[in-house]
Amino acid sequence: MSEPSLSYVNKNVLFPSEREKLFDQYKDIFETDYTLNRTLVSFQANKKEPFYRWFKYKEGFSKKLINYFIEKYHPSKGHILDPFAGSGATLFAAREKGWKTTGIEILPIGIYNVQARLSAEKVSLEEFKKEVNSFWKSFYKTSNSNAVIQHISITRGAFPEANENNLNHYLTCCKNVVNDSIRILLEFAAFSVLEEISFTRKDGQYLRWDSRANRSYGNTEFNKGEIYDFIKIVKEKIEDIIVDLSPAQNFDLFAPKEINIKISDPEILKGSSLEVLPSMKSNTFDFVMTSPPYCNRYDYTRTYALELIFLNNNDDDVKKLRQTMLTCTVENKEKLNYLANIYSELNRASDFDFINSIYFSHPAMSEINDVLSKLNELGKLNNSNIPRMVKNYFYEMLFVIFELYRLLKKGGVVVMVNDNVRYGGEEIPVDLIMSDFAKIIGFKIKKIWTLPTGKGNSSQQMGIHGRSELRKCVYIWEK
Ligand SMILES: C[S@@+](CC[C@H](N)C(=O)[O-])C[C@H]1O[C@@H](n2cnc3c(N)ncnc32)[C@H](O)[C@@H]1O
């Protein structure tokens, strides 16, 4: 592994100067952390972790990463916040260490994941095994269930017929399970295998469709490999759950590491951070560990469409979620008026004006917005909404950063994971812009940890030969 690019390489672009200046200002704060490999930062390290392995939230943190940063920057317990909580990984890892935890998440998927995990804590293993046995008996005794899964346009035809029938029948039988926690766990087992039993594969920006589906998707042939039989794979999932509920695992899973700590359940607030954060009380938190959506066009509402319909979201719900999420797709519309209303209702119009003044007078931000508009005019971007997406991504993140500063106690720390992006050949230094916003608001920028790159190029070589590998970073800011 080699050092990632620590030079600013877009030397020959039309308007390079403001980003270069910013790079020069922060270059001593960059450092490569060789413990931060891709596995540690991503969900991959969770593959064998009890509970974390049940539902593969690809965007999820690994438990090890959370532990690593808590131990490094705030070993003493306090109150932690994750404003983009996803599957709740930060909350559960921190709780295990005795922290009070609060998360905010907009997608029902993450909320459901947290609820399922909390249900698991209420279930007795013996009772669960007993219920599972009688559940399968009734499953095989009955048939011809109604459709529980209600498709929307982007999911229709996603399952082979036999799988869809069995899934519907399974969910109908779940309704008869009296114990709420056990029923939630059984339903969650089905929820966790939707991708495997479908013709689809989550593929970053989109849901990719296997050519075996009765659905044409361009000319490209795609074969996702085995499409699993629902009954077989859901039984395996239930087995995993049983193993993880067994006493040997249980201690690790749920109990705080230190004895005699009274731990409350993680608090997970459903909604948009853009709306929830401004109404929270100042100086509340000691630590923020988070990873917002990246500015990379990934559309969670498409990749997680199967899980969304499983949770009864209809077409309108999904479209609304797509627009309310932090801007990260080319479809997102501007949220300026929406934010203006939120702040005015809270009698905080002056904060709104202040945040706007930072954004609209930021030289490197303006440079990026200008460059992308220019490239758009020249027809050099593969989607004409990319400038709008980038502009609004940073605009919205500036509100988040402002609120995080207000909500942290003095000495509190933010750990934020994010990747840089490139459009039309232009590198967008997300790490520099976000950190500079944070600095203007009042944070001390302690470090920008870069992940080692996979390639063998030195940064100098990358400068000479053109494209550098984009930096993947963890920012550390202190109030
Ligand atoms: C990179 S993922 C974070 C994953 C998380 N670290 C985990 O371990 O599961 C970003 C999350 O932000 C959520 N999100 C997007 N827009 C949001 C918003 N406006 N408010 C709250 N959460 C949002 C997404 O649904 C997604 O779960």
The ligand as an ORCA input file, in Angstrom:
! r2SCAN-3c Opt
* xyz 0 1
  C     -22.991      6.434      4.688
  S     -24.532      6.004      5.387
  C     -24.142      5.864      7.099
  C     -24.077      4.435      7.538
  C     -23.817      4.286      9.017
  N     -22.525      4.843      9.370
  C     -23.878      2.818      9.419
  O     -22.961      2.355     10.089
  O     -24.828      2.130      9.062
  C     -25.412      7.506      5.344
  C     -26.789      7.424      5.961
  O     -27.364      8.720      5.980
  C     -28.767      8.561      5.817
  N     -29.320      9.875      5.443
  C     -29.331     10.477      4.241
  N     -29.897     11.677      4.300
  C     -30.247     11.864      5.599
  C     -30.849     12.929      6.309
  N     -31.216     14.059      5.689
  N     -31.031     12.779      7.632
  C     -30.675     11.654      8.276
  N     -30.101     10.613      7.651
  C     -29.887     10.709      6.333
  C     -28.861      7.490      4.759
  O     -30.127      6.892      4.758
  C     -27.750      6.551      5.189
  O     -28.253      5.555      6.038
*
